[in-house]
Amino acid sequence: MNNDSTLRGFRKLARLTQDELRQKVGIDQARISRIENGHIPPSRRERTALAQVLGIPEEVLFPGKKQ
């Protein structure tokens, strides 16, 4: 699983839509979509927030990203 589909997979395991994740994380739904599709990298703050909301260690959710 590559980095962009990892976020999508964990989001779906958590049974969250992009809109629900957006509400919990506080970022735009279109941005979540672009991160999931690999069009843009998440910022450091976004990586931390996404990992916290999904209950996944950051290094698992975004392998290869510097913490």
N, C-alpha and C positions, 0 to 999 in steps of 0.2 A: 504494500500500500504506500503510495507516495504522500508527501506532506499535505497537498491540497485535499486529497480524498480522505486523509486521516481525520481531518476536522469534520467533514461531512459524515463519515462513519460514526464517530463518537457522538455527534449531534443526533443522528438517527437512533443510536443506541439509547440515548437519553430521552428519546421520543419527543424531541423539540423540533418545531419548524424553525426556519430561518427568522421569521418574525418574532417568535417566542424567545429565541436566543438573543436577538437584537434588543428586546426589551430588558432582558436580564443583564446583558453586557453593556448596553448603552452606546452601541454603534449602529450605523445605518445598515439596513437589511441588504441593500445593494452592495455595500462593502463586504459584508459576510459572504455574499455570493461570489464576489470577485476573489476573495481569499480562498474559498473552497475550490474554485475553478483554477487556481494558480495564476491568476492574472496580476495580482499584487501580493506582496508579502505583508503579514500582519506586523504592526508596530510592537515594540516591547510591551507597552501597556496593554495592547489588545491580546497579545499572547498570554500574558498573566491573567487577564480578566476571563478569557475564554477557558483557560485551564481550570481556573477556580470554579466557574459556573458549571463546567462539565464534570468536575471532580476527578480530573486526570492530571498527573504530573506534567508539567510543561515540557519536559524532555521527551515524554512519550507522545504527547499531542503534536509537538513540533520537533521531531528528531533532527539533529544537525544544526539547530539554531542555537546561537550563543545565548546563554542565560544572562 
